[in-house]
């Protein structure tokens, strides 16, 4: 079997930590007297922490000082970290573990390419850290997706060519980043949203080993 670099995003692909971001932001919004819903939360996907707070403040037409902003940003991160401290293997999304096991058994290089600055502790909590030969997260990159920096770095850490590397992503920006880097993009989620991906699956449960093998041998 040939070898290809397999690169996984974290949030929404391996685990669903988006719910914890939502709860932490909802708490902040409540303190400001703002009703923050799941619909509002869609506006924060793939957006920085600072910009997210600005969006929430605009929703409630609330103005606060820079010092108050800094305090809220720190509180949001602390609340989020408290949530992820409680994570365990039950948080791994269905179908992900068999895919990782198959790739590992067949000596395929595996990397994480995530904007999360908490990627390592999350992987430790859910007991998946040992599956990854390289990790590139928000602490390692300066450019956010759709810039391909995170995936290019991941391929380099694996000592594998960027062209032909395989990326699993649940966001439009992530799929675009993979495509820019001339990688194979596999969209996890709605095809209507992730239509730019080379392949689409609702979730990992419908990805079989034949598909993974075909990706390697292409």
Beta strands, then each sheet from edge to edge (+ up, - down):
strand 1: 6-8
strand 2: 110-113
strand 3: 134-136
strand 4: 166-169
strand 5: 184-188
strand 6: 199-201
sheet 1: 3+ 2+ 1+ 4+ 5+ 6+
end
